[in-house]
């Protein structure tokens, strides 16, 4: 499959990088930027980036001094772009991109840091979101399917003292996600970043659907004056 791509400069987590992107692959979003701000990468760390997209967080981890980064995505186009972007930013010797579902490509390997930027949006919302290409699998009916599977598997792939960073938001089933985190990590789960995000035009254009989904308990949002806002959260869980 051919990739229609463009290239531009970004800054994530204090790291400057040049990234080739594609309309067919998740491009860096606000979630990527807030994750980059929240994540701590120890020097010489072994890092796993799940849902790597075009490689922004994997490259950031390498630039911050990780010894090695495994970057995994369910879309082969994303893995191709991650590999190309790692070469472009001079870290291809420390970033390996693999096409697969969550942990299936990493075997029994364990990591100091796991970063999750997998799909976490209610299916119906994803399909009218401006950042969600049709080719990308959604997070399921309540948006939590992939992240819950990831959280349940993460402890088997963390080194002692290792840390998982994961994103969730009120355009998915946050409670189901947090229940999974607490059942896996107990009280070793902490909120590290929270951002209120104004509705994009597509959300406003589909207000009837957003209101119905809120009534069904699948999403949540607040109204402040004339603005509707959803909440993005980054959590840290550790062994």
Secondary structure, 3 states (H helix, E strand, C coil): CCCCEEEEEEEECCEEEEEEEECCCCCCCHHHHHHHHHCCCCCCCEEEEECCCCCHHHHHHHHCCCCEEEEEECCHHHHHHHHHHHHHCCCCCCEEEEECCHHHHCCCCCEEEEEECCCCCCHHHHHHCCCCCCCCCCCCCCCCHHHHHHHHHHHHHEEEEEEEEEEEECCCCHHHHHHHHHHHHCCCEEEEEEEEEECCHHHHHCHHHHHHHHHCCCCCCEEECCEEEEEEEEEEEEC
